[in-house]
């Protein structure tokens, strides 16, 4: 189970996306790649929890309160 402390981090990883969405690791990785492209980020740049939430239409507070 994902703990709230995990989302005190700034960066979101495929493993986190997988836990949130129920998608497998590869689909989660592809989703993060899609978000990077949408945000005009380079491949080496990271996606923040805030950016992920905005893209997916989820409130950050929903995410943190759901995973504690």
Secondary structure as UniProt FT lines:
FT   HELIX           4..8
FT   HELIX           14..21
FT   HELIX           25..38
FT   TURN            39..40
FT   TURN            43..44
FT   HELIX           49..56
FT   HELIX           60..66
//
